[in-house]
Amino acid sequence: MKPEAITASYRRWAPIYDMTFGRITNTGRRHATRVANSTGGKVLEVGVGTGLALPYYDPSLDVTGIDFSEAMLTRARAKVAEENLTHIRELRQMDARNLDFPDASFDTIVAMHLISVVPDPEQVMAEMARVCKPGGQILLVNHFAREEGWLAWLERKFAPFADHLGWHSNFPKDRVLGEQALQLVEEKSLTRLGVFTFLRMEKTA
């Protein structure tokens, strides 16, 4: 997706995101934050959106969130203030293709329902690997395309509407597995129909 399409799409989604797509994706959000909590340290959430995951992070963590959409970040900042989430260090507007952090800054990087939205997913994976500490982990939750069956057919039918929907229905998993610094160590289907998948990758020490 093009940056201007992302901005327009998430400006439309921001007011209703929590009550619609936010509810559908809650299982993945809870799972990813549980894994992050079990590791500890400094966490970066890339594509923090309206901040739905922020209350689920353990207060002992040091959490930074970024998002391309200011409309989403406005709601995330309000959530942090309303719920007094003191472990959220900062929320910043940023392009995930060019993360404004030094190398090896974070123990865990979380990206939920992001990688099929960004214009250059390979570059985003490279940037997340760069700012991840050696031995650290990258946690992805996303929908990935199926190769066969009626759901695969449906995904292909929805593919031309990506800019309007705000995500790619037929995004191939291979596009996140090519970063040489990362090793896939866990893959788990999060729903009965396999709509969302959890991937845990480790950065080589």
KARAJO-V11831 format. One record per helix or strand of 2 or more residues. SS is the DSSP state (~ for helix, > for strand). FROM is the first residue (numbers start at 1). TO is the last residue. If there is no record, write none. Layout:
# KARAJO-V11831
SS;FROM;TO
SS;FROM;TO
This chain:
# KARAJO-V11831
~;3;14
~;21;24
~;26;39
>;42;46
~;54;56
>;62;67
~;70;82
>;88;93
>;106;112
~;121;131
>;132;142
~;150;165
~;173;176
>;182;189
>;197;203
